[in-house]
């Protein structure tokens, strides 16, 4: 409205405290991530190898028995080849994997045939994952891997063959559970408190509306339902956790685009880029459609803990989703970078600096997961629970920093008929400090 002005209530020392808090939060998260990756339970076992030499190239059967409990949370079984000398070659072999999950008198069997390849360089080969179960059950896991030795690797003494078994550690599972419940409680209370304050003070603007939507998306991101998976594992919970994280990113992108465009509007009185928003809307719709299709395709597809059992059709949805996410991330960074040449007002520039700093943290986490994500828990760059920790507190800080309210110009001694220039915002910033 013409007789109202948006005022930022934050002071400089508030931003200093916030900056130090975020810095230590990132250091703690990085430290816990390194500890996680170094404290995984990895057991290298020498499997029982049966050589049926009457096959032309040799047929080797690797057998392994594992007693798994639900508190192990996830399981990975992978083949490790250790060259005895320095080598430089690609190794291929055909393999049929059988996984028997035995629970009492019930035996659930999973089968998969595939041609595997691994790159060997110097004295190390890339591991080959056969089993990756993100929702383990209490029971005995019997793994039978029948290998057709195409490159004559297994019938020589040039390579040492072993099976690596990795599971989550109990302390890690307990830490994830406690952290998830704590974050859900903090975000839910913050969301309720924010809504009550906004309604009570009657400062319901597009700013507070977007902040409320952002806080709601964080509630979805922390995903209270995932807490149940620590007591009873279901595969659909893992899929749901991923799609809610992507939906949260979807809301964050909209929030960032709006705030940057609005700061540019306040700085140069330029109309909102309608054509850009039409293009963004198309990308958002495609991105949302791709992640939903990927989610539902995984649900209807018969799940198997054996690796590479998803169809190429499902993987296409994931590739499209990742590509659109990458485009939106770089668009955000470029939009913020070029806005610094246009937003010169001290108040709005201060908002832009901290907006860019906080959003850079979120986009960095997205980029790390996007480029370094693997099918292996052993190489996961950032545990999901720590992603939730960092993103939750950064979003809470952003909602506090960018909680603008609308005050009447008459409260500053201005007549409602007077025209207020954007360059006069600096005076209003000092006036708002005096209000505190």
SEVOBA-115559 format. One record per atom (N, C-alpha, C, O): residue in three letters; x, y, z. Coordinates in steps of 0.02 Angstrom, whole numbers, plus 50000, padded with zeros to 5 digits. Each point is the difference from the previous one (the first is absolute). Example, Ala and Ser with C-alpha at 12.3 -4.5 7.8 and 13.67 -1.06 7.14 Angstrom:
<nodes>
ala506604971650390ala499555005950000ala500455006050000ala500524999950033ser499305005449931ser500425005950003ser499615005550037ser500255005550008
</nodes>
This chain:
<nodes>
unk500424994050000unk499585006050000unk500445006250000unk500574999850022unk499165005849953unk500425006049992unk500175003250067unk500525003250007unk499044995950043unk500135003350063unk500344995450051unk499985001250060unk500334993449915unk500344995450044unk500704998649974unk500145000749941unk500294997450103unk500704998849983unk500244993750035unk499854998950059unk500504996949905unk500274993950029unk500635001650040unk500465003049973unk499564994950089unk500565001550045unk500324993550023unk499664995350021unk501005004649976unk500394994350024unk500215001450072unk500325005150013unk499494990550034unk500125001350071unk500674997550025unk500175000950058unk500224995849899unk500634997150022unk500545005450009unk500045004849962unk500384994250090unk500565004450012unk500664996549981unk500014994049987unk500535010050011unk500634997249977unk500274994550047unk500244994949976unk499715006250089unk500264995050047unk499614993549996unk500264994650015unk499105005949964unk499614993849990unk500314995949943unk500064993950006unk500135009549940unk500294996549943unk500684997050018unk500184994649976unk500205008850067unk500654997350021unk499904993650040unk500344995049988unk499185005150058unk499864994050040unk499764994349955unk500204994350009unk499375007449944unk499744994949954unk500564997149957unk500034993949990unk500415010549985unk500554997649959unk500464995250038unk500214994949973unk499955006850090unk500434995650040unk499654993350014unk500324994849998unk499025005550016unk499624993950013unk500014995449939unk500114994050008unk499775008849933unk499994995949939unk500704997049987unk500054994349979unk500485009750034unk500684997549989unk500144993950044unk500254994949975unk499615005750089unk500134994350045unk499544994149984unk500204994350008unk499195007149969unk499544994649980unk500294996149941unk499964993949998unk500335009749954unk500304996749942unk500614995950021unk500104994549975unk500325008350069unk500594996450023unk499804993550035unk500304994749989unk499195005850055unk499774994050035unk499734994849952unk500144994150007unk499475008149943unk499724995449952unk500534996649958unk499964994049987unk500555009849993unk500554997049961unk500384994950043unk500174994749975unk499945007050088unk500354995450044unk499624993550010unk500294994649999unk499055005950012unk499594994050009unk499974996049935unk500004993850003unk499995009549940unk499994996549936unk500644995849991unk499974994349978unk500605008850039unk500644996349995unk500004994050048unk500234994649983unk499515006550077unk499974994550049unk499544994449975unk500174994150007unk499265007849963unk499544995049973unk500344995649948unk499954993950002unk500405009449952unk500304996249945unk500594995750022unk500184995249966unk500115006450091unk500574996150024unk499794994650050unk500394995550015unk499005005050011unk499804995350053unk499484994949976unk499694996650041unk500225002849893unk499554994949974unk500274993150016unk500604998849998unk498944996750016unk500214993150012unk500124996649933unk499524998549964unk501105000350020unk500184996749937unk500394993750017unk500535000250031unk499204994249948unk500324993650014unk500184996849933unk499564998149961unk501085001250026unk500224996449940unk500054992650015unk500374997950045unk499254998249918unk499974992850012unk500274996349940unk499935002249943unk500374992150070unk500214995649947unk499444994949988unk499914995450040unk499715005449906unk499424995649990unk500204993049979unk500574998849978unk498974996750029unk500124993249976unk499965000149924unk499495001849972unk501054996349995unk500045000149927unk500004992949974unk500424995950019unk499105002649939unk499924993349971unk500175000449926unk499685003749964unk500824992750014unk500225000249930unk499714994049963unk500194994350012unk499355007149941unk499734994849957unk500395000349934unk499785003249953unk500794993550044unk500465000949945unk499764997049934unk500305001249948unk499154994950054unk499774997249938unk499665005249956unk499844998649942unk500045007550085unk499775005449957unk500595002649959unk500584999350019unk499255003649923unk500535001949953unk500475005250030unk500614999149999unk499115006350029unk500425005250029unk500064999550076unk500345004050031unk499354991049996unk500014999550073unk499405003450030unk499845005649981unk499814991250064unk499415002750033unk500124999650075unk500084994650029unk499925011350003unk500185000350071unk499395002350039unk499665004849982unk500204991750072unk499445001650043unk500265002750066unk500364996550036unk499455009749981unk500195003150063unk499394999750046unk499465002349982unk500634995050078unk499454999150047unk500175003550066unk500564999650025unk498955004050001unk500105003550064unk499355000050039unk499465001349973unk500594997450093unk499435000250047unk500105005950047unk500545001150026unk498915002849984unk500035005850045unk499394999950045unk499444998849977unk500665002650086unk499445000950047unk499895007550009unk500435003550028unk499014998949947unk499865007249999unk499425001650046unk499524996250006unk500535009550028unk499465002550042unk499765006749972unk500375003449965unk499014998450051unk499715006149973unk500395006350022unk499975005149966unk500394994450091unk500375005850024unk500635001349959unk500325005250006unk499864989849951unk500555001349953unk499785005049947unk500425003249968unk498924997450023unk499685005349959unk500124999149926unk499525000249961unk501094998850017unk500144998749929unk500584995249994unk500394999050046unk499664998049894unk500514994949988unk500275000849930unk499625001149953unk501044998250041unk500324999749934unk500484994149998unk500394999050046unk499584997449899unk500474994549988unk500325001249933unk499665000749950unk501004999650048unk500355001649938unk500624995649993unk500294997750049unk499895001349888unk500584995949984unk500635004449995unk499995005449969unk500534992350062unk500645003649999unk500534995749967unk500114994350020unk500215008449929unk500574996749967unk500635003950017unk500045006149988unk500464990450039unk500635003350018unk500554997149957unk500214994450010unk500045009649941unk500554997549957unk500634999150042unk500175004050043unk500194990649943unk500624998750036unk500575004149971unk500505001250033unk499435000949903unk500485004449968unk499645006049970unk499395000249999unk501005004649979unk499715005949968unk499704998149933unk500334996949958unk499045005150031unk499654998449938unk499655006349975unk499935004950036unk499864994749902unk499615005449969unk499544996849948unk500194999549941unk499224998550080unk499554996649955unk499285000350026unk499885001350059unk499654997449896unk499304999250017unk499844992650004unk500204996149957unk499445002050094unk499814993050010unk499254999449994unk499625003850031unk500154991449929unk499294998749991unk499854992850017unk500414995549989unk499005003450038unk499774993250012unk499245000050006unk499705005050020unk500004989549963unk499284999050008unk499884996950069unk500394995950023unk499065006150007unk499854997350067unk499254999550010unk499625004349978unk500184990450055unk499314999250023unk500015000450076unk500344996150033unk499285008649993unk499975001050073unk499354997450028unk499465001649974unk500594994450078unk499414997650036unk500045002550072unk500514999350033unk498955003749989unk499975002450069unk499404996650034unk499435000949980unk500714995350072unk499484996750040unk499955003650067unk500495000350038unk498935002549976unk499875003150065unk499564995150039unk499414999349985unk500894997450063unk499674994650037unk499765002750067unk500415002150042unk498944997849968unk499695002250063unk499554994350025unk499444999249976unk500814996950071unk499624994350025unk499944994749946unk500494997449975unk498895001150007unk499874994949948unk499925003349931unk499904996549951unk500145010150046unk499905003549937unk500675001649969unk500485001850033unk499554997349901unk500615001349961unk499815004349940unk499694997749952unk500515008750050unk499885004649945unk500625000049955unk500555001250022unk499344997449914unk500564999149953unk499995005649949unk499485001649971unk501115001450017unk500095005149948unk500544997549953unk500534997550021unk499345003149913unk500484997749949unk500165005849953unk499575004349986unk501064995749989unk500195005249952unk500604997849960unk500494997450028unk499475003549906unk500564998549954unk500265006549970unk499615004349980unk501054996350017unk500285006249973unk500734998949981unk500344995750028unk499895008249924unk500725000349983unk500315005750038unk499805005849992unk500694992750050unk500335005150041unk500685001749971unk500314995949967unk499905010150046unk500675002149979unk500305004350054unk499645003650035unk501014996149972unk500355004050049unk500675002349971unk500294996549958unk499945009250064unk500625002949977unk500544998650051unk499935001750059unk500614995349919unk500574998650043unk500605004249979unk500195000149942unk500095003450106unk500585004349985unk500494999450059unk499815000750058unk500824998149924unk500524998850049unk499814994050044unk499944994549974unk499975006550090unk499854994350043unk499305000450031unk499884997550055unk499655005749908unk499335000850027unk499484999449944unk500125002449944unk499324994450071unk499444999549954unk499385003150032unk499924999950061unk499645002949898unk499375002750025unk499574994350027unk499964994749969unk499725006450088unk499574995050028unk499384999049957unk499775004649968unk499974989350033unk499404998349961unk499454998350050unk500054995050035unk499445009149967unk499454999050049unk499504995149972unk499755000849944unk500104994050095unk499504995149981unk499355001050037unk499464999349971unk500585002350093unk499405000750042unk500025006850034unk500505001950030unk498955001849965unk499945006450035unk499285000550025unk499545001949963unk500374996450101unk499334999850030unk499955005750050unk500355000150051unk499205004849934unk499915005750044unk499474998950053unk499865004550040unk499844989649961unk499484998550049unk500074992750021unk499594995849983unk500945002850055unk500144993150020unk499494997650051unk499705004050037unk500204989549965unk499554996850047unk500394995350045unk500564998049983unk499155000350073unk500304994950043unk499994993349965unk499464997749979unk501114999150014unk500014993549968unk500704998249975unk500485003650012unk499564990849954unk500634997649972unk500025001649925unk499534998349963unk501005004950017unk500105001849929unk500504995049970unk500584999850020unk499184996249933unk500434995349964unk500135002749930unk499535000949961unk501095000550023unk500195003049936unk500394994949960unk500514997450022unk499255001249917unk500334995349955unk500145003749935unk499545002149966unk501104998650017unk500205003649939unk500354995149954unk500544997550016unk499155001149927unk500294995549951unk500325004149945unk499665003649964unk501004995850029unk500395004349955unk500264995849941unk500304994750010unk499605007949930unk500304997149941unk500635004149984unk499955005849980unk500624991350028unk500635003549997unk500215001149927unk500304995749969unk499535010150003unk500165001549930unk500735001649991unk500314997849952unk499995006050095unk500705002249994unk500494995450037unk500585001850007unk499194992450016unk500454995350034unk500345003450060unk500614999550009unk498995003850031unk500275003450059unk499984995450061unk500474999950039unk498994996449968unk499904996250061unk500394993450000unk500084997050054unk500155000849889unk500384993749999unk500755001249999unk500394995649980unk499825010350042unk500715001550006unk500155002550070unk499555001150040unk501094999849974unk500215002650065unk500175007449996unk500305002850046unk499505000449897unk500185007149991unk499555004650041unk500185005850013unk499234991750007unk499525004250037unk499774996350062unk499904994050000unk500035009950054unk499714997450061unk499265001950001unk499835005949994unk499734989350015unk499285001049997unk499725000150071unk500144995550039unk499455009549976unk499675000350065unk499345003649993unk499905003949953unk499654994950093unk499365003450002unk500015005050057unk500164998350057unk499675008049928unk499945005150051unk499285000650023unk499555000249959unk500364999950107unk499335000750030unk499995006350041unk500395000650047unk499165004049937unk499965006450037unk499295001050026unk499524998949964unk500435003350097unk499355001650030unk500085006450041unk500565002250013unk498885000850006unk500025005850043unk500184997850071unk499834994450020unk500515009850016unk500174998450069unk499415002050045unk499625004549984unk500324992150072unk499435001250045unk499985007250024unk499475003150003unk501114999650015unk500025006950025unk499785004949946unk499675005050014unk500504993549923unk499795004349946unk499254999949992unk499685005249990unk500034988850014unk499274999449994unk499655003750057unk499515003549989unk500754995850072unk499715003450057unk500075007649994unk499545003750016unk501054998649961unk500105007249990unk499525002849948unk499725005350010unk500194991149935unk499545002249947unk499285000550027unk499645004749984unk500174990450056unk499325000050028unk499905006050046unk499505003549994unk500974997650052unk499935005650048unk500015006649963unk499615004550015unk500844996249935unk500055006349963unk499365001349960unk499775005749997unk499954989149972unk499395000849961unk499425002350044unk499655004749982unk500254992050075unk499455001850045unk500105007150027unk499525003850005unk501104998050011unk500145006750026unk499855005349948unk499695005150016unk500534993849921unk499875004949948unk499265000749985unk499765005549988unk499884988850011unk499285000349989unk499665004350053unk499575004149985unk500634994950078unk499715003850055unk500165007549993unk499565004250008unk501084997449977unk500215007049995unk499635003549942unk499745005650009unk500234991249933unk499695003149942unk499255000750010unk499725005249982unk499964989950047unk499285000350010unk499825005650048unk499535003849988unk500844996750068unk499875005450048unk500145006849967unk499615004750011unk500924995949950unk500165006349966unk499455001949951unk499825005849995unk499924989349969unk499475001349952unk499375002650036unk499705004949978unk500104991850076unk499415002250037unk500115006950030unk499565004349996unk501034996850034unk500155006450031unk500015005649948unk499745005450012unk500554993249930unk500045005049947unk499305002049976unk499855005949989unk499724989150002unk499315001449978unk499625004150052unk499635004649983unk500454993650081unk499655003750053unk500235007350003unk499595004550004unk501074996649993unk500265006850001unk499765004049940unk499815005950007unk500184991049935unk499795003549939unk499265001950004unk499825005649982unk499774989950041unk499285001450005unk499865005150055unk499595004549991unk500764994850065unk499895004550057unk500205007249983unk499655004750018unk500924996249947unk500235006749983unk499695002649936unk500105005849982unk499524990049984unk499665001849937unk500495002549947unk499845004449960unk500754992750039unk500505001749950unk500034994549947unk500534997349985unk498905001249987unk499974994749950unk500135003149931unk499575003149971unk501044995850004unk500205002649935unk500234994249956unk499994994250022unk500215007449917unk500264994749957unk500664997350028unk500174994249988unk500195010050050unk500624997650033unk499844994550050unk500284994649998unk499265007050049unk499834995250052unk499654993949970unk500074994450026unk499565006649919unk499694994349967unk500514995149973unk499934993950009unk500585008749957unk500534995649973unk500414996950056unk500214994249995unk499915009650059unk500364997150057unk499614994350032unk500304994950019unk499055005949986unk499584994750028unk500024993849955unk500054994450025unk499925006749909unk500044994449954unk500684996550005unk500044993949996unk500495010150013unk500674997150006unk500074995950064unk500294994649998unk499445007950057unk500024996250062unk499604993549995unk500204994950027unk499235005449938unk499614993949990unk500384994949959unk499964994050013unk500415008449937unk500394995449959unk500564996750040unk500194994349987unk500075009450063unk500524997050043unk499704994550044unk500344995150015unk499035005850006unk499674994750037unk499964993649958unk500124994550025unk499715006449910unk499994994349956unk500704997149990unk500094993949996unk500415010550000unk500694997849988unk500264995950059unk500334994949990unk499535007250072unk500224996250058unk499624993350004unk500264995250029unk499145004549942unk499634993749990unk499924996050065unk500404995550014unk499095006150025unk499894996250062unk499884992549988unk500154995950043unk499585002449898unk499854992949985unk500634995849999unk499994994150017unk500585009049962unk500614996149994unk500234997350067unk500394995350003unk499375007850052unk500194997550067unk499754992950011unk500314996250037unk499135002049931unk499734993250007unk500474994849970unk499984994250021unk500425007849931unk500444995149967unk500544997450046unk500334995049985unk499785008450072unk500494997650047unk499724994250042unk500384996550035unk498965002549961unk499694994550035unk499764994549953unk500034994150017unk499745007949924unk499784995249949unk500185002849933unk499745005249980unk500704991449984unk500265002649936unk499524998449943unk499784994449991unk500075010849970unk499614999249939unk500355004049945unk500245005550011unk499784991649930unk500355003349945unk499655006449979unk500335004949982unk499004995350021unk499645005949978unk500175006050044unk499935005749977unk500284993250085unk500195005650043unk500635003449973unk500075006150003unk500394989949971unk500615002849971unk499845004149938unk500285005449990unk499264992149968unk499795003849941unk499645006450020unk500115005349970unk499464994250082unk499635005950022unk500485005350027unk499905006049988unk500614992050048unk500495004750027unk500355003849944unk500125006050006unk500044990549940unk500345003349943unk499545004949965unk500225005549982unk499144992750007unk499565004449963unk499825006150042unk499905005549972unk500054993950094unk499865005750043unk500605004850001unk499915006150004unk500694991249993unk500595004249996unk500005004049935unk500175005950000unk499644990849945unk499975003549936unk499455005349999unk500095005349971unk499354993250062unk499465004950004unk500215006150041unk499825005649984unk500574993350069unk500275005550039unk500455004449957unk499965006150003unk500474990749957unk500445003849955unk499595004149950unk500175005649984unk499284991549993unk499555003549954unk499745006450031unk499995005249967unk499794994650097unk499755006050035unk500565005050012unk499905006049993unk500694991650025unk500575004550013unk500185003949937unk500145006050004unk499854990749939unk500175003549937unk499515005649987unk500205005549980unk499154993350029unk499495005249990unk500125005850048unk499975005849980unk500184992750083unk500115005150051unk500595004449981unk499975006150005unk500584990949973unk500605003849982unk499875004449940unk500175005950001unk499534991449946unk499865003949940unk499575006150017unk500145005549975unk499354993750066unk499575005650017unk500385005450037unk499945005949983unk500454992250067unk500345005050040unk500525003949959unk500065006050009unk500304990749949unk500495003449958unk499655004849952unk500225005749992unk499254992149976unk499635004349954unk499695006050036unk499975005549972unk499804993450089unk499695005450037unk500515005250022unk499865006050000unk500744991750017unk500535004850018unk500205004149939unk500145006050006unk499884991049936unk500155003749938unk499445004949985unk500125005549975unk499264992550039unk499445004549989unk500055006150045unk499875005649977unk500314993450087unk500075005750045unk500595004449980unk499995006050013unk500524991149956unk500615003849984unk499915004249938unk500195005950000unk499544991349947unk499985003649936unk499295000949973unk499915002349944unk499594995950097unk499305000849980unk499864996649933unk499585002349962unk500774992350026unk499884996349939unk499414995250010unk499924997150054unk499675002249895unk499444995550005unk500254992950009unk500544998149979unk499034997950053unk500194993050010unk500094996649932unk499605001149955unk500934994950037unk500144996749936unk499474994649984unk500094994250017unk499375008049951unk499454995549987unk500224994249956unk499824994250013unk500565007349934unk500224994749955unk500464995050035unk499964994049989unk500475008650055unk500434995550038unk499604995550046unk500144994150008unk499345008950023unk499604996050046unk499594994849961unk499864994650027unk499945006949912unk499654995049959unk500484994149986unk499804994250005unk500825007549977unk500494994749986unk500174996150064unk500064993949998unk500015009850057unk500124996650064unk499424995350018unk500114994450023unk499285008049967unk499424995950016unk499994993649960unk499824994750026unk500385005849911unk500034994049958unk500524995150028unk499874994050005unk500715008750014unk500524995750029unk499784997050066unk500134994250014unk499535009850027unk499754997550064unk499504994449990unk500024994950035unk499525006049918unk499504994849986unk500334993649975unk499824994550021unk500675006349934unk500354994149975unk500394996650056unk500014993850005unk500325010250037unk500384997350056unk499554996250049unk500174994550021unk499265008549996unk499534996850045unk499724993749970unk499924994950035unk499925005349901unk499734994149966unk500514994349998unk499834994250011unk500805007549975unk500534994949996unk500114996650067unk500064993950003unk499955010050052unk500144996950065unk499404995850023unk500094994950033unk499295007349951unk499414996150019unk499964993549958unk499844994750027unk500315005849909unk500004994049958unk500534995150022unk499894993950001unk500695008650018unk500544995750025unk499794996650064unk500144994150011unk499525009550033unk499774997350064unk499484994449989unk500074994650028unk499415006949932unk499474995049991unk500244994149958unk499764994450009unk500715006949945unk500274994449960unk500384995150045unk499974994049990unk500395008750058unk500364995650048unk499514996150044unk500134994350018unk499315008949999unk499514996650042unk499684994149965unk499924994650029unk499895006449908unk499654994649964unk500484994849974unk499804994349987unk500855007550007unk500494995249977unk500154995150057unk500075002050057unk499974991749926unk500144994950050unk500695001250029unk500504999549964unk499535001950100unk500645001850031unk500434993850011unk499754994750019unk500885006049969unk500494994850014unk500625003250028unk500235005049974unk500054992250080unk500625002950028unk500614998649957unk500545002450015unk499374993849930unk500564998849955unk500115006149957unk499525002949974unk501104999250017unk500175006249966unk499844999549926unk500044994649970unk499785011150001unk499895000749928unk499404996249975unk499984997649943unk499515001750101unk499394996749978unk499465005049978unk499474997949978unk500675008650027unk499535004949975unk500045000349924unk500524998749970unk498925003050000unk499975000249927unk500295006649974unk500005004950036unk500264995249902unk500245006349971unk499465005449998unk500155005950003unk499234991949990unk499445004849998unk499975004050065unk499895006149999unk500204990650058unk500005003450064unk500615004550007unk499965005650026unk500624991949952unk500615004050006unk499975006449958unk500325004950016unk499284995049930unk499935006049958unk499675005650039unk500195005849994unk499314992550048unk499675005150041unk500505003150048unk499995006050012unk500434989950017unk500505002550047unk500505004649964unk500205005150028unk500014993149912unk500475004149963unk499695006849982unk500335005150005unk499044994849974unk499665006349984unk499935004450062unk500125006049997unk499704990950059unk499945003850063unk500665003250019unk500015005850019unk500544990449978unk500655002750018unk500225005549953unk500315004950022unk499554994449914unk500195005249952unk499625006550013unk500305005350000unk499044994250012unk499615006050014unk500225003350065unk500015006150005unk500154989950045unk500245002750063unk500655003849990unk500105005350028unk500344991949931unk500645003349986unk499895006749964unk500335005050016unk499214995149936unk499855006349963unk499745005350048unk500215005749996unk499334992450048unk499715004850047unk500525002650049unk499995005950018unk500464989850004unk500525002150048unk500455005349968unk500145005150031unk500104993649908unk500445004949968unk499625006349981unk500295005450000unk499084994149985unk499605006049986unk499965004350063unk500055006149996unk499854990850061unk499975003750063unk500665003550014unk500015006050017unk500544990449976unk500655003050014unk500165005949953unk500255005150022unk499594994149914unk500115005449952unk499545005950015unk500225005849995unk499174992950024unk499525005350015unk500245004150060unk499955006149999unk500304990550052unk500255003650058unk500655003849984unk500095005650023unk500334991549938unk500645003249983unk499895006549961unk500295005150017unk499284994849932unk499895005949960unk499585005250037unk500005005949981unk499634992050070unk499605004850038unk500445004750041unk499775005550017unk500854992549999unk500445004450039unk500185006349961unk500165005150030unk499814994749904unk500165005949960unk499415004949998unk500095005649978unk499324992250044unk499415004249995unk499745002250068unk499735005550007unk500344990250043unk499755001650067unk500555003750038unk500474996950025unk499485009749980unk500515004250032unk499775002850067unk500425002350039unk498934997549975unk499755002750063unk500264995950059unk499984993949997unk500255009450056unk500314996350057unk499544994750030unk500234994450013unk499135007149997unk499554995150030unk499934994049955unk500104994350021unk499725007049917unk499874994549954unk500644996249983unk499994994049989unk500585009750010unk500634996649987unk500184995450058unk500274994549990unk499595007850071unk500114995850058unk499584993649996unk500244994550013unk499135006449967unk499574994149993unk500274995449946unk499994993950008unk500245008949937unk500254996049945unk500634996150019unk500084994249981unk500365009150058unk500624996650021unk499844993950043unk500274994649988unk499305006350062unk499844994450044unk499564994949965unk500044994050014unk499535008349941unk499604995349962unk500444995649957unk499914993949995unk500595009249972unk500474996249958unk500424995250042unk500134994349979unk500085008050081unk500414995750043unk499624993850021unk500254994449996unk499135006550028unk499624994450025unk499774995349944unk500024993950007unk499775009149937unk499784995749945unk500594996349968unk499914994649972unk500695008450033unk500594996549974unk500144993650040unk500234995149972unk499625005150093unk500084993950040unk499534994649977unk500204994249992unk499165007749996unk499514995149979unk500164997349930unk499974994049988unk500215010649966unk500164997749932unk500644995850000unk500064995449959unk500415006250086unk500614996050004unk499854992850021unk500274995349973unk499295004150076unk499804993350022unk499664996249944unk500124994049990unk499455009549972unk499674996949943unk500504997749947unk499954994649973unk500545009750014unk500514998349949unk500434994250022unk500174995649960unk500015004350104unk500414994550025unk499644993349992unk500284995149977unk499085004950043unk499624993849994unk499884998249927unk499984994149982unk499955011049975unk499854998749930unk500604997149964unk499944995349961unk500665007650052unk500594997849963unk500374994250033unk500334996149966unk499625003350100unk500374994850035unk499564994350024unk500254995450033unk499115004949951unk499574994650023unk500204993549966unk500174999949940unk499814994750097unk500174993449975unk499474995150023unk499555001750039unk500504992249936unk499564994750023unk500264996650063unk499724995050022unk500805007650005unk500324996950058unk499965004450061unk500155006049996unk499654991150060unk500005003750063unk500715001550022unk500125004850037unk500364991249941unk500695001050021unk500285006649974unk500445003050031unk499314999349911unk500285006049969unk499515005950003unk500075004849963unk499434994850080unk499515005450004unk500335006250028unk500274999850056unk499735005849907unk500385005950023unk499725003150063unk500375001950045unk498964998649960unk499685003050058unk499424995650021unk499544998949961unk500464998550101unk499424996150022unk499375004149997unk500005006150012unk499444990649973unk499375003549992unk499805003750064unk499755005649996unk500384991550062unk499815003250062unk500375006650010unk499735004850028unk500904995549949unk500385006350007unk499785005149948unk500035006050014unk499764991749927unk499705004649952unk499395003450030unk499895006049992unk499714990050044unk499405002850031unk500195005050055unk499685005150009unk500854993250029unk500225004550054unk500215006849972unk499765005150024unk500684994949926unk500255006349972unk499435003949968unk499925006050013unk499694990849944unk499475003549965unk499465002750047unk499745005449989unk500104990850063unk499495002350047unk500195006550034unk499615004750002unk501004995550025unk500205006150036unk500145005849953unk499885005850018unk500364992949923unk500105005449952unk499325003049980unk499945006149994unk499574989749994unk499335002549982unk499695003950058unk499705005349989unk500384992250072unk499735003750057unk500335006950006unk499665005050014unk500994995349974unk500355006450002unk499765004649945unk499905006050011unk500004991249929unk499775004249944unk499315002750014unk499865005849983unk499714990250047unk499325002450014unk500015005650052unk499585004549998unk500904995350049unk500065005350050unk500315006249968unk499765005550011unk500774993649949unk500345005749969unk499545003749951unk500035006149995unk499564990149970unk499585003049948unk499275000350021unk499554999349958unk500355001650106unk499315001050025unk499875007550001unk500075003450051unk499734999249891unk499855007149995unk499285001350022unk499564995849992unk500345010150034unk499335002250019unk499855006549963unk500455003549978unk498914997950017unk499805006249966unk499775005150052unk499544998750038unk500805007049962unk499835005450046unk499745006049960unk500235001349945unk499315002350085unk499735005949966unk500535005449997unk500385000950047unk499645002849898unk500485005449993unk499875005650051unk500465003650019unk498924996950002unk499855005250048unk500354998950067unk500115004750038unk500094988949975unk500364998750063unk500695002949998unk500325000950053unk499935000749888unk500665003249993unk499945007549991unk500495003449988unk498894999250017unk499925007249992unk499905002249929unk500095006049986unk499754989549968unk499905001849930unk499265000549985unk499584996350028unk500275008249928unk499315000449977unk499894994749947unk500444998749959unk498984998150041unk499864994549954unk500005002349928unk500054995949955unk499905010650032unk500015002549931unk500715000949974unk500105000649940unk500394999450106unk500685001249978unk500274993849964unk499854994450019unk500555006849930unk500324994549964unk500654998250034unk500405004450017unk499704989149994unk500604997750033unk500454996749949unk499804995349966unk500825007250029unk500484997149954unk500354993950031unk500054999450061unk500184996249895unk500344994050024unk500645001850036unk500204996550047unk500135008949932unk500645001950031unk499915002050073unk500495000350037unk498905001249985unk499885002150068unk499924994150047unk499875001050060unk500204992949915unk499914994150042unk500534999750055unk499874997150053unk500715005949935unk500534999750051unk499785003650063unk500144997750056unk499505007949936unk499755003550058unk499484995950037unk499985000050061unk499614996549901unk499494995850031unk500314994250039unk499734997850050unk500854999849925unk500334994550035unk500235002250069unk499914996350049unk500385009849955unk500215002550065unk499405001550044unk500024999250061unk499425002949907unk499395001350038unk499734993650029unk499764999950057unk500284994849905unk499754993650024unk500414997550058unk499744996750046unk500925004849953unk500424998150057unk499785003750063unk500014997250055unk499795009149937unk499785004050057unk499364997350029unk499855000950059unk499754995749898unk499364997450024unk500114994450050unk499584998750043unk500994997949951unk500144994550046unk500205002650068unk500144996150046
</nodes>
